[in-house]
């Protein structure tokens, strides 16, 4: 993964560089956009306003994605309530 500042939206975005995940998962199920960006905040274009939040949420996402790949259910998602 790598974090970058999206100047167009003034947000920090996180892209999954490896493994290749872009376009392989449903955004609502895996919290992953088709271009490989992690959806960290749906109300905020997927990004976070500061680097610390982007790092923390992407770390949590990585743990959740591992569980999702094994079970088909993202454990930290409000979509699963």
Contact map, one row per residue, 1 for C-alpha under 8 A:
111000000000011111000000000000000000000000000000000000000000000000000000000000000
111100000000011110000000000000000000000000000000000000000000000000000000000000000
111110000001111000000000000000000000000000000000000001100000000000000000000000000
011111000001110000000000000000000000000000000000000000000000000000000000000000000
001111100111100000000000000000000000000000000000000000000000000000000000000000000
000111111111100000000000000000000000000000000000000000000000000000000000000000000
000011111110000000000000000000000000000000000000000000000000000000000000000000000
000001111100000000000000000000000000000000000000000000000000000000000000000000000
000001111110000000000000000000000000000000001000000000000000000000000000000000000
000011111111000000000000000000000000000000000000100000000000000000000000000000000
000011101111100000000000000000000000000000000011110000000000000000000000000000000
001111000111110000000000000000000000000000000011111001000000000000000000000000000
001111000011111000000000000000000000110000000111000001000000000000000000000000000
111100000001111100000000000000000000110000000010000001000100000000000000000000000
111000000000111110000000000000000001110000000000000000000000000000000000000000000
110000000000011111111100000000000001110000000000000000000000000000000000000000000
110000000000001111110000000000000001000000000000000000000000000000000000000000000
100000000000000111111000000000000000000000000000000000000000000000000000000000000
000000000000000111111000000000000000000000000000000000000000000000000000000000000
000000000000000111111100000000000000000000000000000000000000000000000000000000000
000000000000000101111111100000000001000000000000000000000000000000000000000000000
000000000000000100011111100000011111100000000000000000000000000000000000000000000
000000000000000000001111110000001111000000000000000000000000000000000000000000000
000000000000000000001111110000000100000000000000000000000000000000000000000000000
000000000000000000001111111011011100000000000000000000000000000000000000000000000
000000000000000000000011111111111100000000000000000000000000000000000000000000000
000000000000000000000000111111111100001000000000000000000000000000000000000000000
000000000000000000000000011111110000000000000000000000000000000000000000000000100
000000000000000000000000111111100000000000000000000000000000000000000000110000100
000000000000000000000000111111110000000000000000000000000000000010010000010000000
000000000000000000000000011111111000011100000000000000000000000000000000000000000
000000000000000000000100111101111101111000000000000000000000000000000000000000000
000000000000000000000110111000111111111000000000000000000000000000000000000000000
000000000000000000000111111000011111100000000000000000000000000000000000000000000
000000000000000000000110000000001111100000000000000000000000000000000000000000000
000000000000001110001110000000011111110000000000000000000000000000000000000000000
000000000000111100000100000000011111111000000100000000000000000000000000000000000
000000000000111100000000000000111001111100000100000000000100100000000000000000000
000000000000000000000000001000111000111111001110000000000000000000000000000000000
000000000000000000000000000000100000011111000111000001001100000000000000000000000
000000000000000000000000000000000000001111111111000000000000000000000000000000000
000000000000000000000000000000000000001111111100000000000000000000000000000000000
000000000000000000000000000000000000000011111100000000000000000000000000000000000
000000000000000000000000000000000000000011111111000000000000000000000000000000000
000000001000000000000000000000000000001011111110000000000000000000000000000000000
000000000000100000000000000000000000111111111111000000000000000000000000000000000
000000000011110000000000000000000000001110011111100001000000000000000000000000000
000000000011100000000000000000000000000110010111111011000000000000000000000000000
000000000111000000000000000000000000000000000011111011000000000000000000000000000
000000000011000000000000000000000000000000000001111111000000000000000000000000000
000000000001000000000000000000000000000000000001111111100000000000000000000000000
000000000000000000000000000000000000000000000000011111110000000000000000000000000
000000000000000000000000000000000000000000000001111111111000000000000000000000000
001000000001110000000000000000000000000100000011111111111100000000000000000000000
001000000000000000000000000000000000000000000000001111111110000000000000000000000
000000000000000000000000000000000000000000000000000111111111000000000000000000000
000000000000000000000000000000000000000100000000000011111111100000000000000000000
000000000000010000000000000000000000010100000000000001111111110000000000000000000
000000000000000000000000000000000000000000000000000000111111111000000000000000000
000000000000000000000000000000000000000000000000000000011111111100000000000000000
000000000000000000000000000000000000010000000000000000001111111110000000000000000
000000000000000000000000000000000000000000000000000000000111111111000000000000000
000000000000000000000000000000000000000000000000000000000011111111100000000000000
000000000000000000000000000000000000000000000000000000000001111111110000011100000
000000000000000000000000000001000000000000000000000000000000111111111000010000000
000000000000000000000000000000000000000000000000000000000000011111111100000000000
000000000000000000000000000000000000000000000000000000000000001111111111111000000
000000000000000000000000000001000000000000000000000000000000000111111111111000000
000000000000000000000000000000000000000000000000000000000000000011111111100000000
000000000000000000000000000000000000000000000000000000000000000001111111000000000
000000000000000000000000000000000000000000000000000000000000000000111111100000000
000000000000000000000000000000000000000000000000000000000000000000111111110000000
000000000000000000000000000010000000000000000000000000000000000000111011111000010
000000000000000000000000000011000000000000000000000000000000000110110001111110010
000000000000000000000000000000000000000000000000000000000000000100110000111110010
000000000000000000000000000000000000000000000000000000000000000100000000011111000
000000000000000000000000000000000000000000000000000000000000000000000000011111111
000000000000000000000000000000000000000000000000000000000000000000000000000111111
000000000000000000000000000110000000000000000000000000000000000000000000000011111
000000000000000000000000000000000000000000000000000000000000000000000000111011111
000000000000000000000000000000000000000000000000000000000000000000000000000011111
